[in-house]
């Protein structure tokens, strides 16, 4: 009954009522709801609904949610709204996705970069030395690029002052 009611609320765009049901589903750890929640996680364009679903999936703790949550991180429709997706992933061992998560350390918003770091810290002991090296290389490459960019800007700024 609860799942059909949830689907009706979502279809009718009654987001506040849907959020209440989703929160209850997460609280009760209703594993039967996982396929429906994943479907709407992937389909919705509503960030509020997506975030509520992500938290409920995290609360339920079904590993089926990992890949859909990861895929939503890369989706263009989540630009500017990825912090909660990363937060939801903290309930899971996402060590297989460490390299992808590393990409968000320097992208998007402050919330996303910090949530990425928190997530990486929580799974750090679960991934191999090879993965740690790959993640470190990604970060070093970004630092090198930013350092070169800073040098260019400082040189150009200095030359204008001289003129």
C-alpha positions in Angstrom: 0.0 0.0 0.0 2.7 2.5 1.0 4.6 2.0 -2.3 1.5 2.6 -4.5 0.7 5.7 -2.4 4.2 7.0 -2.9 4.0 6.4 -6.6 0.7 8.3 -6.8 2.2 11.2 -4.8 5.2 11.4 -7.1 3.1 11.2 -10.3 0.8 13.9 -9.0 3.8 16.1 -8.1 2.9 16.1 -4.5 6.5 16.3 -3.4 6.0 17.3 0.2 3.7 14.3 0.8 6.0 12.0 -1.2 9.0 13.2 1.0 7.1 12.2 4.1 6.5 8.7 2.8 10.0 8.4 1.6 11.4 9.4 5.0 9.1 6.8 6.6 10.2 4.1 4.1 13.9 4.9 5.0 13.2 4.9 8.7 11.5 1.5 8.5 14.2 0.2 6.2 11.7 -1.1 3.8 13.9 -3.1 1.4 10.9 -3.8 -0.9 10.8 -0.1 -1.8 14.4 -0.1 -3.1 13.6 -0.8 -6.8 10.9 1.9 -6.9 13.1 4.4 -5.1 16.0 3.7 -7.5 13.7 4.1 -10.4 12.6 7.6 -9.2 16.1 8.5 -8.2 17.2 8.0 -11.8 14.1 9.5 -13.4 13.3 12.6 -11.5 14.5 16.1 -12.3 13.4 17.3 -8.9 16.4 17.8 -6.7 14.4 17.8 -3.5 12.8 14.5 -4.3 16.1 13.0 -5.5 17.8 14.0 -2.2 15.0 12.5 -0.1 15.2 9.3 -2.0 19.0 9.2 -1.7 18.8 9.6 2.1 16.1 6.8 2.3 18.3 4.5 0.2 21.2 5.2 2.5 19.0 4.5 5.6 17.8 1.2 4.1 21.4 0.3 3.4 20.8 -1.9 0.3 23.9 -2.2 -1.8 21.7 -2.1 -4.9 21.6 1.7 -4.3 25.4 2.3 -4.8 25.6 2.2 -8.6 22.5 4.4 -9.2 23.8 6.9 -6.6 27.2 7.0 -8.3 25.7 7.3 -11.7 23.6 10.3 -10.6 26.8 12.0 -9.4 27.9 12.2 -13.0 24.6 13.1 -14.5 24.3 16.7 -15.8 20.9 17.2 -14.1 22.6 16.9 -10.7 25.1 19.8 -11.2 24.9 22.0 -8.2 23.0 19.3 -6.2 25.4 16.5 -5.6 26.3 17.0 -1.9 23.4 14.9 -0.6 24.2 12.1 -3.1 27.7 11.9 -1.7 26.4 12.1 1.8 24.1 9.1 1.1 27.0 7.1 -0.1 28.7 7.3 3.3 26.5 4.3 4.4 28.2 2.1 1.9 31.6 0.8 1.0 32.3 2.8 -2.2 35.9 1.9 -2.4 35.4 0.6 -6.0 34.4 4.2 -6.9 37.2 6.0 -5.1 38.7 7.4 -8.4 35.3 8.8 -9.4 34.7 10.3 -6.0 38.2 11.9 -6.1 37.1 13.9 -9.2 34.6 15.8 -7.0 37.2 17.1 -4.6 37.8 20.1 -6.8 34.6 20.4 -8.7 31.2 21.8 -8.1 30.5 23.5 -4.8 32.1 23.7 -1.4 29.6 21.2 0.0 30.4 18.7 -2.8 34.2 19.0 -2.4 34.0 18.6 1.4 31.5 15.8 1.2 33.8 14.0 -1.3 36.7 14.3 1.1 34.6 13.0 4.0 33.5 10.0 1.9 37.0 9.2 0.8 38.2 9.4 4.4 35.5 6.9 5.4 36.5 4.3 2.7 40.2 5.0 2.6 41.2 1.8 4.4 39.1 -0.3 2.0 40.9 0.4 -1.2 44.2 -0.8 -2.5 47.6 1.0 -2.7 47.1 1.1 -6.5 43.8 2.9 -6.1 45.3 5.3 -3.5 48.1 6.1 -6.0 45.7 6.7 -8.8 43.7 9.1 -6.6 46.8 10.8 -5.4 47.9 11.3 -9.0 44.6 12.8 -10.0 44.9 15.3 -7.1 48.6 16.1 -7.9 47.7 16.7 -11.6 45.0 19.2 -10.5 47.4 20.9 -8.1 50.0 21.2 -10.9 47.5 22.7 -13.3 46.3 25.2 -10.7 49.9 26.1 -9.8 50.7 26.7 -13.5 47.5 28.7 -13.8 48.4 30.8 -10.8 51.9 31.5 -12.3 50.4 32.6 -15.6 48.0 35.0 -13.8 50.7 36.3 -11.5 53.1 36.9 -14.5 50.4 38.7 -16.5 49.3 40.7 -13.5 53.0 41.7 -12.8 53.6 42.8 -16.4 50.5 45.0 -16.4 51.7 46.7 -13.2 55.1 47.4 -14.9 53.4 49.0 -17.9 
